[in-house]
């Protein structure tokens, strides 16, 4: 049975649809940075997803080839995630999608080192004959956050964010979105295969004590 991060770490990936406060440990990610409207068919965001999945599956399937990763175990590739911001505002203005800046990310198992990542980039470049230089090995320590499961359209996220912020304030915290702490989304549904009203997205915001 493959290790499934969503099931093993439910507190990070499967929160309730009521807000909660959680401390996220340091994790390693694959990451691709970009900007622009995420809905554009051949835009930077959709291209970033393809790059991430190719490297993620190159690492996942490495055990079938000659590159052996120390401590490797079979696992389900964790879900796609994203950090989002807009340069001139604190928070997100959903009406200004062209102004989005993002880092698309996918969690890596702890056993994957920077040298394993470098091997995967080289291997995928050779096999796919494609440029993967935009993909980074990112170490991120997210810290204390408020989070909630949002069900429905991405454009309806402000309702869930409002609940999160109210809960945060009632518990003695303030929002701490900065140049290094971001609006964070984890995508548990594929919008190509799921009715928009049933999309499941974890929304997470960094916070600090008042």
Protein Blocks (a to p, Z undefined) as FASTA:
>chain_A
ZZdfklmmmmlmmccfbdcddddddddddddddedjfkbmklmklmmmmmmmmmmmmmmm
mmmmmbdcehiacddddddddddddfkbgcjdfklmmlpccdddddddfklcfklmmmmm
mmmmmmnopafklpccddddebjadddddedjfklmmmmmmmmmmmmmmnopacfbdfkb
ccddddfbdfklgcfkloccddddddddZZ
